[in-house]
Amino acid sequence: MDRTQLNDLSTFAVIAREGSFTRAASILGMSTSALSHTMRGLETRLGVRLLSRTTRSVAPTEAGAHLLVTLGPALRSIEEGLQGLDDWRGSPTGTVRITTFAWVAEKILEPKLPAFLLANPGVRVEVEIEDALVDIVAAGFDAGIRFGETLDKDMVAVRVGPDLRTIVVATPDYFARIPPPVSPYDLDRHKCIGYRLTTSGGLLPWEFRVDGKDIKVRTTGPLVVNDGALAASAIRAGVGLGYIMEEEVIEDLATGRLVQVLDDYCPSFPGCYLYHPSRRQSPPALRALIEALRVR
């Protein structure tokens, strides 16, 4: 097999994995027209159609899916072999693909990722923001960053953030109108700011610990959002009670702008972890990123 055919097969695998010429072009640093030309040439040489194209999506044909079964492990083996050469170069190179959600991107990646990229010019990091839990192996990601309580047991997990706590707050003016709740069971008498999950469409339940047991409370109120910043603005305006990350309102609590309630019922939970598949040898670029993000 010549180098051109190997490159074309690798290109086919990326297109099939992404299900989109546009996304594959971004990853490979090529134009969509160049990718289309490459695929036509590969299919002509092989004498079989590998991809089924529509105006909205791209998917492997039956022949293409059969090829991917054997092609995928071989390409991963070649990629790992090339990445292993970084141990002799002295500095890591390659692409690291990460999935996470917006809050983590802001709190974990924004403070550290720019410095990491400046210190490692040979590394390219792709971050995809997605609220839903993603199967990182099936989706072709190298790693994900999520809360520790949501991780699969078969993943290697590295702590990249401190323990967290979600608390209940409102303005003094709100509590002047409606007496503060004494227990989570009092929340049905309050106007609560709700958060709708973009993945399931359901409302995020408020979680508490009562007498050593975890409970979930379904709340109602005048506002439901799927944006944390909008919810925080409504809470600070006195619209209702909010269920929000403690670190988001530290200054508000210190100045008295907001008042915390139900403190004894709000336990901490495992913070953010970077997780990746259990492999004997992780790519050097991923190892370098882990060291940059790790909490020491």
Backbone as CSV, one residue per row, in Angstrom:
resi,resn,N_x,N_y,N_z,CA_x,CA_y,CA_z,C_x,C_y,C_z
1,MET,0.847,-1.195,0.000,0.000,0.000,0.000,0.882,1.245,0.000
2,ASP,0.618,2.175,-0.943,1.432,3.378,-0.977,0.910,4.403,0.027
3,ARG,1.727,5.449,0.252,1.409,6.469,1.247,0.094,7.183,0.928
4,THR,-0.150,7.423,-0.383,-1.372,8.133,-0.764,-2.613,7.353,-0.349
5,GLN,-2.612,6.054,-0.613,-3.776,5.248,-0.256,-3.957,5.192,1.255
6,LEU,-2.872,5.110,2.015,-2.970,5.097,3.478,-3.569,6.405,3.978
7,ASN,-3.115,7.536,3.425,-3.656,8.840,3.814,-5.147,8.930,3.482
8,ASP,-5.515,8.409,2.306,-6.916,8.473,1.896,-7.795,7.610,2.798
9,LEU,-7.302,6.456,3.202,-8.063,5.602,4.113,-8.235,6.275,5.478
10,SER,-7.186,6.940,5.925,-7.280,7.681,7.178,-8.309,8.804,7.070
11,THR,-8.323,9.484,5.928,-9.307,10.539,5.691,-10.724,9.978,5.709
12,PHE,-10.923,8.843,5.070,-12.227,8.181,5.073,-12.679,7.878,6.499
13,ALA,-11.782,7.386,7.344,-12.131,7.048,8.725,-12.583,8.280,9.496
14,VAL,-11.922,9.422,9.285,-12.302,10.657,9.978,-13.685,11.129,9.523
15,ILE,-13.934,11.107,8.219,-15.243,11.522,7.688,-16.345,10.625,8.247
16,ALA,-16.107,9.321,8.268,-17.107,8.383,8.776,-17.368,8.613,10.256
17,ARG,-16.317,8.872,11.009,-16.466,9.102,12.445,-17.245,10.379,12.735
18,GLU,-16.962,11.443,11.972,-17.604,12.729,12.221,-18.999,12.807,11.605
19,GLY,-19.256,12.007,10.571,-20.553,12.074,9.907,-20.777,13.393,9.196
20,SER,-19.700,14.057,8.834,-19.814,15.382,8.215,-18.513,15.726,7.506
21,PHE,-18.621,16.148,6.237,-17.437,16.613,5.521,-16.911,17.910,6.135
22,THR,-17.824,18.748,6.606,-17.415,20.040,7.169,-16.580,19.848,8.422
23,ARG,-17.062,19.005,9.364,-16.302,18.773,10.594,-14.989,18.059,10.303
24,ALA,-15.028,17.094,9.395,-13.795,16.381,9.046,-12.778,17.329,8.418
25,ALA,-13.250,18.261,7.571,-12.344,19.221,6.937,-11.668,20.092,7.981
26,SER,-12.435,20.487,9.016,-11.856,21.305,10.090,-10.772,20.545,10.843
27,ILE,-11.026,19.270,11.130,-10.060,18.451,11.861,-8.803,18.206,11.037
28,LEU,-8.978,17.954,9.751,-7.853,17.589,8.888,-7.145,18.795,8.279
29,GLY,-7.728,19.979,8.442,-7.117,21.176,7.865,-7.194,21.198,6.352
30,MET,-8.289,20.683,5.797,-8.489,20.636,4.354,-9.817,21.292,4.009
31,SER,-10.019,21.585,2.753,-11.304,22.102,2.306,-12.271,20.943,2.081
32,THR,-13.564,21.218,2.143,-14.547,20.163,1.909,-14.471,19.648,0.474
33,SER,-14.166,20.538,-0.455,-14.062,20.096,-1.852,-12.877,19.145,-2.032
34,ALA,-11.766,19.420,-1.324,-10.604,18.534,-1.399,-10.932,17.162,-0.801
35,LEU,-11.696,17.155,0.307,-12.097,15.889,0.917,-12.993,15.093,-0.031
36,SER,-13.935,15.790,-0.655,-14.839,15.120,-1.591,-14.060,14.513,-2.762
37,HIS,-13.090,15.262,-3.259,-12.255,14.767,-4.354,-11.454,13.540,-3.909
38,THR,-10.910,13.582,-2.684,-10.142,12.460,-2.155,-11.001,11.209,-2.052
39,MET,-12.236,11.388,-1.541,-13.107,10.227,-1.386,-13.522,9.640,-2.734
40,ARG,-13.807,10.497,-3.708,-14.163,9.987,-5.038,-13.023,9.170,-5.634
41,GLY,-11.786,9.691,-5.453,-10.625,8.970,-5.965,-10.430,7.630,-5.274
42,LEU,-10.619,7.598,-3.941,-10.461,6.346,-3.196,-11.515,5.327,-3.610
43,GLU,-12.762,5.763,-3.718,-13.832,4.852,-4.101,-13.626,4.316,-5.526
44,THR,-13.103,5.167,-6.402,-12.831,4.725,-7.772,-11.747,3.659,-7.791
45,ARG,-10.684,3.872,-7.024,-9.578,2.904,-6.998,-10.018,1.573,-6.389
46,LEU,-10.861,1.655,-5.332,-11.298,0.425,-4.668,-12.451,-0.250,-5.399
47,GLY,-13.135,0.501,-6.247,-14.239,-0.064,-7.010,-15.486,-0.311,-6.190
48,VAL,-15.660,0.425,-5.092,-16.823,0.258,-4.228,-17.135,1.588,-3.553
49,ARG,-18.416,1.830,-3.316,-18.817,3.055,-2.647,-18.694,2.879,-1.139
50,LEU,-18.011,3.805,-0.487,-17.750,3.704,0.952,-18.648,4.598,1.801
51,LEU,-19.101,5.706,1.222,-19.910,6.667,1.976,-21.220,6.938,1.260
52,SER,-22.281,7.030,2.063,-23.587,7.434,1.544,-23.792,8.890,1.914
53,ARG,-23.969,9.752,0.923,-24.055,11.186,1.151,-25.480,11.680,0.929
54,THR,-25.957,12.519,1.878,-27.208,13.244,1.688,-26.919,14.720,1.914
55,THR,-27.935,15.551,1.764,-27.718,16.992,1.973,-27.449,17.310,3.437
56,ARG,-27.817,16.404,4.358,-27.683,16.695,5.782,-26.641,15.848,6.505
57,SER,-26.297,14.690,5.949,-25.397,13.814,6.692,-24.574,12.939,5.760
58,VAL,-23.574,12.333,6.361,-22.710,11.388,5.663,-22.583,10.153,6.550
59,ALA,-22.756,8.977,5.983,-22.662,7.744,6.768,-22.005,6.664,5.920
60,PRO,-21.306,5.727,6.562,-20.691,4.636,5.810,-21.750,3.754,5.150
61,THR,-21.474,3.302,3.956,-22.297,2.268,3.334,-22.009,0.945,4.045
62,GLU,-22.690,-0.112,3.641,-22.422,-1.412,4.240,-20.968,-1.823,4.003
63,ALA,-20.476,-1.549,2.794,-19.076,-1.863,2.494,-18.136,-0.992,3.316
64,GLY,-18.489,0.285,3.462,-17.662,1.192,4.247,-17.611,0.794,5.703
65,ALA,-18.766,0.388,6.262,-18.804,-0.041,7.660,-17.960,-1.292,7.871
66,HIS,-18.006,-2.204,6.895,-17.193,-3.426,6.976,-15.697,-3.074,6.964
67,LEU,-15.327,-2.123,6.124,-13.925,-1.711,6.055,-13.472,-1.077,7.366
68,LEU,-14.338,-0.271,7.978,-13.974,0.414,9.219,-13.682,-0.552,10.356
69,VAL,-14.366,-1.700,10.359,-14.163,-2.675,11.425,-12.695,-3.090,11.519
70,THR,-12.056,-3.325,10.384,-10.647,-3.731,10.387,-9.707,-2.534,10.271
71,LEU,-10.180,-1.479,9.613,-9.332,-0.313,9.396,-9.086,0.472,10.682
72,GLY,-10.137,0.581,11.525,-10.026,1.403,12.737,-8.878,1.005,13.644
73,PRO,-8.794,-0.264,14.082,-7.680,-0.666,14.963,-6.309,-0.451,14.325
74,ALA,-6.216,-0.700,13.008,-4.922,-0.528,12.339,-4.482,0.931,12.350
75,LEU,-5.418,1.835,12.065,-5.081,3.259,12.061,-4.724,3.742,13.462
76,ARG,-5.471,3.252,14.479,-5.150,3.642,15.860,-3.759,3.161,16.244
77,SER,-3.398,1.964,15.787,-2.073,1.435,16.096,-0.979,2.281,15.456
78,ILE,-1.201,2.702,14.197,-0.234,3.564,13.515,-0.125,4.912,14.230
79,GLU,-1.296,5.478,14.596,-1.297,6.775,15.273,-0.567,6.717,16.599
80,GLU,-0.812,5.658,17.375,-0.125,5.521,18.665,1.369,5.351,18.475
81,GLY,1.756,4.628,17.425,3.179,4.461,17.150,3.846,5.778,16.815
82,LEU,3.181,6.601,16.003,3.735,7.912,15.654,3.776,8.826,16.861
83,GLN,2.715,8.775,17.684,2.689,9.620,18.872,3.780,9.221,19.857
84,GLY,4.107,7.934,19.870,5.148,7.475,20.768,6.513,8.070,20.457
85,LEU,6.703,8.551,19.233,7.972,9.186,18.875,8.195,10.486,19.636
86,ASP,7.110,11.056,20.200,7.256,12.289,20.977,8.178,12.100,22.166
87,ASP,8.265,10.857,22.660,9.150,10.604,23.803,10.609,10.864,23.440
88,TRP,10.935,10.822,22.136,12.309,11.099,21.700,12.474,12.541,21.212
89,ARG,11.356,13.202,20.933,11.462,14.570,20.428,11.746,15.579,21.544
90,GLY,11.324,15.268,22.757,11.522,16.201,23.855,10.329,17.096,24.093
91,SER,9.402,17.185,23.152,8.188,17.981,23.353,7.043,17.293,22.618
92,PRO,5.836,17.315,23.209,4.714,16.581,22.611,4.168,17.260,21.360
93,THR,3.620,16.465,20.476,2.943,16.971,19.283,1.662,16.166,19.091
94,GLY,0.788,16.673,18.261,-0.434,15.952,17.942,-1.679,16.688,18.385
95,THR,-2.817,16.075,18.089,-4.124,16.662,18.390,-4.782,15.918,19.549
96,VAL,-5.356,16.682,20.471,-6.122,16.118,21.584,-7.553,16.613,21.455
97,ARG,-8.500,15.671,21.332,-9.923,16.017,21.217,-10.608,15.768,22.557
98,ILE,-11.287,16.822,23.070,-11.905,16.761,24.393,-13.377,17.131,24.293
99,THR,-14.212,16.426,25.033,-15.606,16.816,25.183,-15.862,17.249,26.627
100,THR,-16.634,18.309,26.794,-16.988,18.783,28.132,-18.224,19.650,28.007
101,PHE,-18.629,20.306,29.095,-19.764,21.211,29.004,-19.328,22.629,29.360
102,ALA,-20.204,23.603,29.122,-19.806,25.008,29.121,-19.223,25.459,30.452
103,TRP,-19.799,25.035,31.568,-19.318,25.484,32.874,-17.880,25.045,33.096
104,VAL,-17.573,23.815,32.728,-16.201,23.308,32.881,-15.242,24.059,31.962
105,ALA,-15.671,24.321,30.740,-14.816,25.058,29.809,-14.432,26.406,30.392
106,GLU,-15.397,27.057,31.055,-15.124,28.371,31.643,-14.246,28.276,32.888
107,LYS,-14.540,27.334,33.770,-13.872,27.281,35.070,-12.555,26.504,35.057
108,ILE,-12.440,25.497,34.215,-11.248,24.646,34.217,-10.314,24.966,33.055
109,LEU,-10.876,25.073,31.848,-10.029,25.228,30.666,-9.588,26.673,30.423
110,GLU,-10.493,27.616,30.573,-10.123,29.009,30.284,-8.909,29.494,31.082
111,PRO,-8.782,29.168,32.370,-7.618,29.668,33.120,-6.294,29.008,32.743
112,LYS,-6.313,27.779,32.219,-5.072,27.027,32.044,-4.724,26.679,30.603
113,LEU,-5.731,26.542,29.743,-5.467,26.052,28.391,-4.591,26.987,27.559
114,PRO,-4.798,28.316,27.587,-3.925,29.189,26.774,-2.441,29.042,27.107
115,ALA,-2.117,28.994,28.395,-0.706,28.850,28.792,-0.144,27.513,28.331
116,PHE,-0.969,26.458,28.396,-0.524,25.145,27.935,-0.197,25.176,26.449
117,LEU,-1.049,25.792,25.643,-0.831,25.837,24.196,0.398,26.668,23.850
118,LEU,0.624,27.748,24.572,1.815,28.563,24.318,3.091,27.795,24.666
119,ALA,3.014,26.955,25.706,4.191,26.185,26.116,4.402,24.933,25.270
120,ASN,3.373,24.531,24.524,3.454,23.316,23.707,2.958,23.610,22.296
121,PRO,3.744,24.312,21.503,3.291,24.738,20.171,3.006,23.594,19.205
122,GLY,3.498,22.401,19.513,3.248,21.268,18.637,1.939,20.557,18.915
123,VAL,1.191,21.002,19.932,-0.059,20.349,20.322,-1.249,21.177,19.847
124,ARG,-2.236,20.489,19.306,-3.491,21.121,18.886,-4.610,20.524,19.730
125,VAL,-5.392,21.372,20.391,-6.486,20.902,21.244,-7.820,21.299,20.621
126,GLU,-8.690,20.319,20.478,-10.058,20.576,20.009,-11.014,20.312,21.163
127,VAL,-11.841,21.315,21.489,-12.794,21.207,22.590,-14.202,21.285,22.029
128,GLU,-15.012,20.283,22.323,-16.409,20.289,21.896,-17.304,20.416,23.125
129,ILE,-18.141,21.455,23.131,-19.024,21.720,24.258,-20.332,20.965,24.045
130,GLU,-20.680,20.119,25.009,-21.878,19.286,24.872,-22.414,18.969,26.259
131,ASP,-23.675,19.331,26.534,-24.258,19.055,27.846,-24.438,17.565,28.105
132,ALA,-24.742,16.805,27.060,-25.015,15.374,27.232,-23.732,14.608,27.528
133,LEU,-23.883,13.517,28.280,-22.760,12.615,28.478,-22.451,11.922,27.154
134,VAL,-21.182,11.898,26.788,-20.766,11.384,25.489,-19.923,10.129,25.684
135,ASP,-20.163,9.125,24.855,-19.291,7.952,24.816,-18.029,8.370,24.077
136,ILE,-16.970,8.681,24.815,-15.793,9.270,24.185,-15.090,8.303,23.243
137,VAL,-15.198,7.009,23.499,-14.562,6.038,22.611,-15.300,5.987,21.279
138,ALA,-16.635,5.848,21.339,-17.429,5.758,20.116,-17.379,7.052,19.315
139,ALA,-17.297,8.199,20.020,-17.315,9.498,19.344,-15.928,9.955,18.904
140,GLY,-14.897,9.192,19.221,-13.561,9.521,18.750,-12.841,10.588,19.546
141,PHE,-13.245,10.805,20.808,-12.557,11.772,21.657,-11.417,11.091,22.400
142,ASP,-10.386,11.866,22.689,-9.285,11.345,23.497,-9.618,11.370,24.975
143,ALA,-10.428,12.351,25.382,-10.743,12.508,26.799,-11.998,13.356,26.955
144,GLY,-12.535,13.350,28.163,-13.652,14.213,28.519,-13.387,14.833,29.873
145,ILE,-14.116,15.880,30.202,-14.043,16.473,31.542,-15.470,16.597,32.058
146,ARG,-15.756,15.937,33.180,-17.094,15.922,33.775,-16.972,15.899,35.300
147,PHE,-18.134,15.995,35.957,-18.155,15.825,37.400,-17.825,14.375,37.739
148,GLY,-17.108,14.187,38.843,-16.639,12.862,39.216,-17.749,11.854,39.417
149,GLU,-18.926,12.297,39.859,-20.023,11.369,40.162,-20.679,10.791,38.913
150,THR,-20.330,11.319,37.727,-20.958,10.840,36.490,-20.040,9.952,35.657
151,LEU,-18.858,9.628,36.147,-17.880,8.917,35.326,-18.110,7.409,35.317
152,ASP,-17.822,6.782,34.185,-17.855,5.335,34.086,-16.688,4.730,34.863
153,LYS,-16.914,3.556,35.424,-15.903,2.929,36.275,-14.669,2.477,35.498
154,ASP,-14.818,2.243,34.181,-13.689,1.703,33.423,-12.786,2.779,32.842
155,MET,-12.995,4.026,33.251,-12.178,5.132,32.758,-11.064,5.475,33.747
156,VAL,-9.953,5.932,33.208,-8.892,6.505,34.035,-9.272,7.948,34.304
157,ALA,-9.359,8.345,35.571,-9.832,9.683,35.928,-8.772,10.432,36.726
158,VAL,-8.576,11.697,36.366,-7.602,12.553,37.039,-8.324,13.819,37.500
159,ARG,-8.207,14.128,38.777,-8.897,15.311,39.313,-8.299,16.591,38.725
160,VAL,-9.168,17.436,38.186,-8.715,18.721,37.632,-9.440,19.898,38.278
161,GLY,-10.188,19.646,39.354,-10.880,20.716,40.055,-11.231,20.284,41.467
162,PRO,-11.493,21.236,42.368,-11.823,20.914,43.763,-13.241,20.379,43.897
163,ASP,-13.574,19.862,45.087,-14.957,19.481,45.364,-15.857,20.701,45.193
164,LEU,-17.103,20.447,44.853,-18.041,21.531,44.574,-19.284,21.377,45.445
165,ARG,-20.071,22.454,45.476,-21.329,22.403,46.232,-22.353,23.287,45.543
166,THR,-23.569,22.796,45.427,-24.668,23.591,44.896,-25.521,24.040,46.072
167,ILE,-25.817,25.331,46.157,-26.522,25.882,47.312,-27.780,26.627,46.877
168,VAL,-28.614,26.972,47.853,-29.866,27.685,47.614,-29.724,29.106,48.140
169,VAL,-30.017,30.082,47.282,-29.836,31.495,47.655,-30.995,32.336,47.127
170,ALA,-31.140,33.510,47.726,-32.086,34.518,47.236,-31.677,35.860,47.828
171,THR,-32.325,36.911,47.406,-32.010,38.249,47.918,-32.697,38.476,49.262
172,PRO,-32.153,39.399,50.081,-32.843,39.769,51.331,-34.263,40.273,51.068
173,ASP,-34.460,41.002,49.972,-35.783,41.516,49.639,-36.765,40.375,49.388
174,TYR,-36.295,39.322,48.717,-37.176,38.172,48.479,-37.613,37.559,49.803
175,PHE,-36.656,37.380,50.728,-36.996,36.773,52.017,-37.813,37.710,52.900
176,ALA,-37.798,39.010,52.619,-38.679,39.933,53.333,-40.138,39.710,52.911
177,ARG,-40.333,39.201,51.684,-41.681,38.941,51.181,-42.159,37.538,51.536
178,ILE,-41.222,36.580,51.466,-41.560,35.177,51.712,-40.551,34.621,52.724
179,PRO,-40.990,34.114,53.868,-40.062,33.599,54.884,-39.157,32.505,54.331
180,PRO,-37.894,32.449,54.755,-36.947,31.452,54.244,-37.422,30.032,54.536
181,PRO,-37.101,29.081,53.637,-37.439,27.676,53.903,-36.580,27.127,55.038
182,VAL,-37.169,26.268,55.845,-36.451,25.634,56.953,-35.911,24.271,56.531
183,SER,-36.604,23.605,55.612,-36.153,22.318,55.085,-36.469,22.271,53.599
184,PRO,-35.878,21.318,52.856,-36.173,21.209,51.422,-37.655,21.009,51.120
185,TYR,-38.380,20.458,52.093,-39.794,20.200,51.864,-40.633,21.483,51.890
186,ASP,-40.015,22.601,52.275,-40.718,23.887,52.264,-40.658,24.568,50.903
187,LEU,-39.903,24.002,49.968,-39.686,24.692,48.692,-40.949,24.796,47.844
188,ASP,-41.948,23.967,48.125,-43.176,24.062,47.339,-43.936,25.346,47.600
189,ARG,-43.523,26.092,48.636,-44.158,27.380,48.934,-43.364,28.552,48.356
190,HIS,-42.304,28.232,47.593,-41.409,29.285,47.106,-41.399,29.371,45.586
191,LYS,-41.004,30.551,45.114,-40.821,30.786,43.682,-39.384,30.419,43.341
192,CYS,-39.204,29.325,42.636,-37.869,28.795,42.355,-37.508,28.983,40.888
193,ILE,-36.271,29.383,40.652,-35.761,29.535,39.288,-35.342,28.156,38.788
194,GLY,-35.983,27.678,37.720,-35.708,26.338,37.217,-34.689,26.336,36.087
195,TYR,-34.011,25.208,35.941,-33.036,25.028,34.850,-33.458,23.807,34.038
196,ARG,-33.668,24.015,32.729,-34.074,22.910,31.868,-32.853,22.289,31.200
197,LEU,-32.720,20.988,31.327,-31.613,20.265,30.723,-31.803,20.222,29.214
198,THR,-30.767,20.631,28.487,-30.883,20.677,27.029,-30.881,19.291,26.405
199,THR,-30.348,18.306,27.122,-30.252,16.957,26.559,-31.570,16.203,26.663
200,SER,-32.133,16.143,27.865,-33.362,15.378,28.074,-34.612,16.236,27.965
201,GLY,-34.454,17.546,28.119,-35.617,18.424,28.105,-36.300,18.524,29.450
202,GLY,-35.847,17.734,30.428,-36.449,17.775,31.757,-35.870,18.891,32.599
203,LEU,-36.554,19.187,33.717,-36.060,20.197,34.644,-35.043,19.575,35.594
204,LEU,-33.975,20.300,35.874,-32.957,19.833,36.805,-33.549,19.778,38.214
205,PRO,-33.556,18.610,38.859,-34.062,18.545,40.233,-33.065,19.156,41.207
206,TRP,-33.548,19.685,42.310,-32.682,20.209,43.355,-32.365,19.055,44.299
207,GLU,-31.074,18.786,44.502,-30.649,17.631,45.276,-30.169,18.043,46.663
208,PHE,-30.632,17.290,47.671,-30.282,17.576,49.063,-29.986,16.267,49.796
209,ARG,-29.414,16.402,50.992,-29.219,15.249,51.860,-29.993,15.470,53.147
210,VAL,-30.938,14.596,53.395,-31.803,14.695,54.566,-31.670,13.410,55.381
211,ASP,-31.230,13.550,56.619,-31.054,12.394,57.514,-30.185,11.316,56.869
212,GLY,-29.124,11.740,56.202,-28.179,10.812,55.600,-28.610,10.227,54.274
213,LYS,-29.771,10.630,53.764,-30.256,10.106,52.492,-30.343,11.226,51.458
214,ASP,-29.976,10.899,50.233,-30.060,11.881,49.145,-31.487,11.924,48.609
215,ILE,-32.029,13.137,48.478,-33.369,13.303,47.927,-33.318,14.311,46.779
216,LYS,-34.305,14.223,45.896,-34.434,15.164,44.787,-35.785,15.850,44.899
217,VAL,-35.774,17.185,44.807,-36.996,17.964,44.934,-37.313,18.621,43.597
218,ARG,-38.527,18.441,43.110,-38.989,19.097,41.894,-39.584,20.442,42.285
219,THR,-39.080,21.504,41.709,-39.510,22.846,42.082,-40.317,23.490,40.953
220,THR,-41.034,24.544,41.309,-41.770,25.338,40.321,-41.522,26.807,40.592
221,GLY,-41.756,27.629,39.573,-41.546,29.062,39.751,-41.820,29.841,38.492
222,PRO,-41.529,31.139,38.523,-41.895,32.015,37.405,-40.947,31.980,36.221
223,LEU,-39.798,31.303,36.369,-38.805,31.330,35.291,-38.123,29.980,35.164
224,VAL,-38.003,29.500,33.929,-37.226,28.304,33.598,-36.278,28.674,32.471
225,VAL,-34.994,28.363,32.620,-33.989,28.728,31.627,-33.084,27.524,31.357
226,ASN,-32.265,27.633,30.312,-31.193,26.654,30.117,-29.858,27.373,29.999
227,ASP,-29.789,28.530,30.659,-28.571,29.343,30.656,-28.287,29.797,32.087
228,GLY,-27.116,29.421,32.607,-26.785,29.737,33.992,-26.677,31.216,34.277
229,ALA,-26.145,31.979,33.325,-25.980,33.418,33.540,-27.334,34.114,33.673
230,LEU,-28.302,33.713,32.857,-29.637,34.300,32.937,-30.307,33.948,34.260
231,ALA,-30.131,32.708,34.711,-30.687,32.305,36.003,-30.083,33.131,37.131
232,ALA,-28.764,33.327,37.099,-28.097,34.109,38.146,-28.603,35.549,38.168
233,SER,-28.836,36.125,37.003,-29.342,37.496,36.937,-30.723,37.601,37.570
234,ALA,-31.577,36.607,37.302,-32.920,36.611,37.874,-32.876,36.446,39.386
235,ILE,-31.965,35.607,39.872,-31.819,35.413,41.320,-31.389,36.725,41.976
236,ARG,-30.398,37.377,41.390,-29.897,38.631,41.970,-30.923,39.758,41.886
237,ALA,-31.853,39.632,40.962,-32.905,40.652,40.835,-34.056,40.410,41.805
238,GLY,-34.020,39.295,42.533,-35.058,39.024,43.511,-36.269,38.299,42.973
239,VAL,-36.141,37.702,41.777,-37.280,37.012,41.172,-37.668,35.775,41.975
240,GLY,-36.678,35.080,42.530,-36.994,33.867,43.278,-35.761,33.213,43.854
241,LEU,-35.980,32.026,44.418,-34.881,31.231,44.957,-34.076,30.628,43.814
242,GLY,-32.769,30.515,44.022,-31.915,29.903,43.018,-31.114,28.751,43.576
243,TYR,-30.863,27.766,42.723,-30.042,26.598,43.049,-28.814,26.711,42.179
244,ILE,-27.662,27.079,42.789,-26.539,27.556,42.002,-25.217,27.116,42.630
245,MET,-24.188,27.001,41.816,-22.859,26.640,42.320,-22.389,27.687,43.340
246,GLU,-21.882,27.199,44.467,-21.474,28.090,45.556,-20.432,29.111,45.099
247,GLU,-19.461,28.667,44.305,-18.391,29.581,43.916,-18.882,30.699,42.991
248,GLU,-20.058,30.503,42.397,-20.608,31.538,41.526,-21.118,32.732,42.318
249,VAL,-21.425,32.528,43.593,-22.065,33.597,44.380,-21.286,33.934,45.651
250,ILE,-20.015,33.569,45.706,-19.200,33.849,46.899,-19.210,35.345,47.240
251,GLU,-18.976,36.190,46.259,-18.942,37.636,46.512,-20.317,38.166,46.895
252,ASP,-21.361,37.635,46.270,-22.721,38.059,46.610,-23.049,37.740,48.062
253,LEU,-22.624,36.587,48.536,-22.866,36.203,49.920,-22.043,37.060,50.877
254,ALA,-20.808,37.358,50.495,-19.934,38.157,51.359,-20.452,39.581,51.533
255,THR,-21.044,40.131,50.482,-21.541,41.512,50.545,-22.971,41.604,51.053
256,GLY,-23.638,40.461,51.209,-25.025,40.477,51.656,-26.026,40.674,50.541
257,ARG,-25.555,40.705,49.314,-26.467,40.859,48.180,-27.386,39.653,48.054
258,LEU,-26.845,38.479,48.414,-27.638,37.258,48.446,-27.512,36.612,49.827
259,VAL,-28.525,35.833,50.184,-28.548,35.124,51.465,-28.705,33.636,51.187
260,GLN,-27.888,32.822,51.852,-27.954,31.381,51.671,-28.908,30.749,52.681
261,VAL,-29.662,29.742,52.243,-30.541,28.978,53.124,-30.312,27.491,52.886
262,LEU,-30.846,26.677,53.789,-30.755,25.211,53.687,-29.315,24.716,53.626
263,ASP,-28.419,25.412,54.305,-26.994,25.087,54.241,-26.708,23.652,54.681
264,ASP,-27.356,23.203,55.753,-27.076,21.868,56.289,-27.523,20.751,55.360
265,TYR,-28.354,21.071,54.395,-28.885,20.059,53.500,-28.129,19.998,52.160
266,CYS,-27.092,20.819,52.013,-26.375,20.923,50.728,-24.957,20.383,50.869
267,PRO,-24.744,19.089,50.652,-23.398,18.517,50.792,-22.536,18.830,49.578
268,SER,-21.247,18.698,49.744,-20.340,18.834,48.605,-20.367,17.546,47.786
269,PHE,-19.892,17.621,46.559,-19.825,16.453,45.690,-18.530,16.492,44.896
270,PRO,-18.097,15.350,44.332,-16.817,15.318,43.608,-16.791,16.350,42.493
271,GLY,-15.692,17.072,42.420,-15.554,18.108,41.397,-15.247,17.534,40.034
272,CYS,-14.509,18.272,39.252,-14.290,17.898,37.848,-13.084,16.970,37.688
273,TYR,-13.249,15.990,36.820,-12.185,15.049,36.495,-12.017,14.985,34.979
274,LEU,-10.775,14.921,34.550,-10.488,14.567,33.163,-10.423,13.047,33.122
275,TYR,-11.138,12.447,32.181,-11.156,10.990,32.096,-10.858,10.544,30.668
276,HIS,-10.258,9.383,30.557,-9.904,8.837,29.248,-9.883,7.318,29.333
277,PRO,-9.935,6.627,28.188,-9.966,5.162,28.210,-8.725,4.581,28.860
278,SER,-8.883,3.435,29.475,-7.769,2.763,30.124,-6.864,2.142,29.067
279,ARG,-5.710,2.735,28.906,-4.716,2.237,27.949,-3.367,2.171,28.642
280,ARG,-2.545,1.245,28.187,-1.206,1.166,28.774,-0.387,2.402,28.444
281,GLN,-0.613,2.993,27.283,0.195,4.128,26.846,-0.718,5.209,26.277
282,SER,-0.899,6.297,27.014,-1.678,7.422,26.511,-0.803,8.264,25.592
283,PRO,-1.395,8.930,24.598,-0.611,9.799,23.714,0.134,10.867,24.521
284,PRO,1.377,11.186,24.145,2.148,12.193,24.886,1.453,13.552,24.994
285,ALA,0.745,13.958,23.929,0.057,15.247,23.988,-1.017,15.227,25.066
286,LEU,-1.741,14.116,25.185,-2.758,13.995,26.231,-2.120,13.966,27.606
287,ARG,-1.009,13.254,27.741,-0.324,13.205,29.037,0.131,14.596,29.461
288,ALA,0.623,15.380,28.509,1.076,16.731,28.820,-0.093,17.612,29.258
289,LEU,-1.238,17.479,28.590,-2.407,18.271,28.958,-2.915,17.882,30.346
290,ILE,-2.909,16.589,30.635,-3.329,16.134,31.963,-2.466,16.761,33.047
291,GLU,-1.155,16.781,32.823,-0.259,17.366,33.825,-0.513,18.861,34.003
292,ALA,-0.897,19.528,32.925,-1.170,20.967,33.013,-2.452,21.256,33.770
293,LEU,-3.435,20.353,33.690,-4.741,20.593,34.311,-4.862,19.960,35.698
294,ARG,-4.005,18.999,36.018,-4.124,18.223,37.251,-4.112,19.129,38.485
295,VAL,-4.979,18.804,39.461,-4.982,19.488,40.753,-3.956,18.812,41.640
296,ARG,-3.037,19.602,42.170,-1.958,19.055,43.000,-2.171,19.390,44.462
